[in-house]
Amino acid sequence: MKRLSVTAVLLASLFLAACSQSSEPADQAAAPDAAEWVTSDCTSLTEIVDDTAALADADLVAPGVAVTITDPASPSISVQPGTEPPADLISGVVREGSGDAAELNDTVTVQYCGVGLATGQPFDSSWARGAPATFGLVEGGLIQGWIDGVPGMRVGEQRVLVVPGPLAYGDSSPGGSIQPNETLVFLVELVNVEKA
């Protein structure tokens, strides 16, 4: 009889929980739950903030990925550890740009920050170094996720790229905290474009 009562209580709890689920449309992202997120400050490669109170101001840009830009010089990326990695590149505009558009073979100057999707651990940031980086946007010169995700960006635009492992470093690891086949999350701001 005791086992039946426990089972009845559990079933009732599950029923009530299911009934209390949000009925908002699927295309409307719910506000991130701060207890489930890890936030990395793009101005510091070592600082990981577990208390993500700033998520109230965050933009949810992809499943398990949010960006907070309360100060343009100090953005942060928040991820939900354990988020299922995407099969394809996800590209989301955080802020529109109005300048020249980047194309393949151009030279781009960017501010960027990168974190691992599985952990939220930051691995590289031009904001942390205090200066933007300049790259040739050429096949073989960057990871494929950047080759596919940066063209079309306009100067001033901020974009998030969620790059699945095969479009990042694949089976190899460049070292540091990036693991083989790791999904990487980048916040990229296009600062300048030099046409090819």
N, C-alpha and C positions, 0 to 999 in steps of 0.2 A: 504494500500500500504506500509506503514511504517513497519507493522508487517511482510509482505512478504520479505522486504529488510533485516530485522534483521534475519529472518529465513534463507535466502539465504547466508548471511555472516556467520552464524553459521555452516551451512552445508559445505560451502567452507572451513572454518577453520578446521572442522573435517576431511574433505577429505585430505587437505594438511598435517595435522598431521599424518593421517594414511599412506600416501605415504612416509613420511619422517622417518618412523619406520626403525630400523636397520634390515638388512637382514642377519645378521650373524647367523650361525647354532645354533640350540637350545642347543647343547651340549657345546657350548662355553659360559661361563658366562661373562656377560658384567661387566665392571668396576663399582663398587658401586658408587652411587650418594651420595656424602657426606651430602647433605641437608636432606636426608631421614633416616639417621642412628644415633644411640646412641652408643657411645664407652665407655666401662668400662675398666679402668686401673686395671689389676690384682694385682698390688702391693698396691692398696688402696681400701678398702671396701666402702669408702664414695665418692670417686671421680668419677663423671660421666662427660665425656667430650662430649658436644653437637657439638662442631666444630670438625669434623672428617677428617681433612686434611690428616691424616696418612693413610686413606683408599687407597690412591694410591699404597701403598706397601702391602695392605692386600690380603690375600688369601680367596676367596669366597669358603666356604667349604660345604654350604648347602643353600637352599633358605632362604634368610633373615639373614644369619649368616656369618660373616667374622672374620678372626683372623689376627692380626698384630704382628709380632715378629721381631722388628728391633734390640732389645736387648734381648737375651734369659732370662735374669733375670727380664725382665719387659714386659711380653706380654700383649696384650689387646684383648678383644672380642667386636665386633660390631654387633648389631642386628638392624633390621628394625622393630620398634614397629608396631604391627598390622599384622605381618607375620602370615599366616595361620599355626597353629600348625600341625606337621606331625602326622599321625596315628600310625606310627611305629618308632622305634629307627633309627636315622641316625648317622652313624659313619664315620668320615672322617679323614684320615691321613694327618697331617700337615707337619710332619718331620718323616722320616723313622728312626727306631732304628736298632741296630745290635747285641744287647745282648740277654740274655735269654728271652724266651717268657713266659708271665704270663698264668697260667692255673687256673681253679677253684680249690679252697682249698689252693692255695699258699698264702703267705703273701706278699703284695706289698707295696712298698714305692713310693709315688707319690707327685708331685707338681700339684696343681690343682686350678682352678678358676671357680666359678659358677655364672651365671646371669640368670635372668628370660627372656624368649623370648619376652613376651608381652611388657616389659618396658626397658630391658637392665640393670635393677637394680642389682648390684652385691649383693650376699648374703653370700658368703664364699670364702676364698682364702688362701691357704697355703703360697703363695708368700707374701701376706700381713702380715701373721704371722711371716715370716722370716725363716720358717723351713718346710720341707716336712712332710707329714702325712703317717702313716703306718696303713694298714687295712688288716684284713683277707678277702680274696676274697671268701666268703662263702655265700650260699643261706641264706637269712634272716638276714644277717649281714650288707648288704648295699642295696640301692635301686636297683630294678631289672634292670634299665638301665645300672648300673655299672656292675652288674653280667653278663649281656649279652654283654656289650661293651668293657670291659677291657681285658678279655681273648684273647690271640693272640697278644697283644701288646708286643713289644720287648723293653728291656732296652734302653733308649735314645729316644724312639719314643714319639712324641706328637700327640695326637688325639683329635678331637672334638667329643663330644657326644651330640646330640640333643635328649633329653629324654622327650617323651610325658607324660602328667600328670599321666596316669594309670601305667606307668613304673617308675614314680618318687614316689610321696607321695600319689597319688590317691586323694580320698575325704578328707583325713585329711591334716592338715598343721603342719609342725614341729615347726612353729612359725617364728618370724622375718618377713621378707618381702616375704616369699614363701606362695602363696595362694593355696587353695585346687585345685587340677587338673591342676596346672600350669605346662607348658612345661619349662624345665630347659636346659640350655646350659652350658656344661662344656668343658674347655680346660684341658686335662690331660697329664702330662709328666711322663712316667714310669722311676723312678730313680733306683729301685732295686727290685729283686724278690728273695724270700726265698722259695724254693720248699717244698711242703707239704710232 
